[in-house]
Amino acid sequence: MFEPRQISQEDRLNGRQRTVVVMMNLMLLAELTVCMYLGQQDPDNLTVFFLKTFLPMAGATLIIARILIKRLADCTPGQVAR
């Protein structure tokens, strides 16, 4: 009933792009951990502190990772970069 979607060879991530994805995941986990640790110091303002610190950091991390993934895509002659 459900079959895995086949991904064409040119749409797969290369090694450098995979490294960026792994680093992005590690950075997001570190950011989450740090924000939760620092936020628990003042439990009354945990939510406000968390939203003011984690969301901008996570957003910046995601944007930078997306830019890097696009830049590191292999562009062979005749292929247009997306």
C-alpha positions as CSV (number, residue, x, y, z in Angstrom):
1,M,0.0,0.0,0.0
2,F,2.7,2.5,1.0
3,E,5.9,2.4,-0.9
4,P,8.9,4.5,-0.2
5,R,9.3,7.4,-2.5
6,Q,12.3,7.0,-4.8
7,I,14.7,10.0,-4.7
8,S,16.7,10.6,-7.9
9,Q,20.4,10.7,-7.6
10,E,20.7,14.4,-8.3
11,D,18.3,15.2,-5.5
12,R,20.2,13.4,-2.8
13,L,22.5,15.2,-0.4
14,N,26.2,14.9,-0.9
15,G,28.7,14.4,2.0
16,R,29.2,18.1,2.7
17,Q,25.5,18.7,2.8
18,R,25.0,15.8,5.2
19,T,27.7,17.2,7.5
20,V,25.8,20.5,7.6
21,V,22.6,18.7,8.5
22,V,24.3,16.8,11.3
23,M,25.9,20.0,12.6
24,M,22.6,21.8,12.4
25,N,20.9,19.1,14.5
26,L,23.6,19.2,17.1
27,M,23.5,23.0,17.3
28,L,19.7,22.9,17.7
29,L,20.0,20.4,20.6
30,A,22.7,22.5,22.2
31,E,20.7,25.7,21.9
32,L,17.6,23.9,23.4
33,T,19.7,22.6,26.3
34,V,21.3,25.9,27.1
35,C,18.0,27.9,26.9
36,M,16.2,25.4,29.1
37,Y,19.1,25.4,31.6
38,L,19.3,29.2,31.7
39,G,15.6,29.6,31.8
40,Q,15.1,27.3,34.8
41,Q,17.2,29.7,36.9
42,D,14.1,32.0,37.0
43,P,11.0,29.7,36.8
44,D,8.6,32.6,36.8
45,N,9.9,33.9,33.5
46,L,10.9,30.6,31.9
47,T,8.5,30.8,29.0
48,V,9.3,34.4,28.1
49,F,13.0,33.8,28.4
50,F,12.8,30.6,26.4
51,L,10.8,32.2,23.6
52,K,13.1,35.3,23.5
53,T,16.3,33.3,23.3
54,F,15.6,29.9,21.6
55,L,13.4,31.0,18.7
56,P,15.8,33.6,17.3
57,M,18.8,31.3,17.7
58,A,17.0,28.3,16.2
59,G,15.7,30.5,13.3
60,A,19.2,31.8,12.6
61,T,20.6,28.2,12.7
62,L,18.0,27.0,10.3
63,I,18.4,29.8,7.8
64,I,22.2,29.5,7.8
65,A,22.0,25.7,7.4
66,R,19.6,26.1,4.5
67,I,21.9,28.6,2.8
68,L,24.9,26.3,3.3
69,I,23.0,23.3,2.0
70,K,22.1,25.1,-1.2
71,R,25.6,26.5,-1.7
72,L,27.2,23.1,-1.2
73,A,25.1,21.5,-3.9
74,D,27.1,20.0,-6.7
75,C,26.6,22.0,-9.8
76,T,27.7,20.2,-12.9
77,P,27.8,22.0,-16.3
78,G,24.3,22.4,-17.7
79,Q,22.7,22.0,-14.3
80,V,21.0,25.0,-12.8
81,A,21.4,25.6,-9.0
82,R,18.2,25.8,-7.1
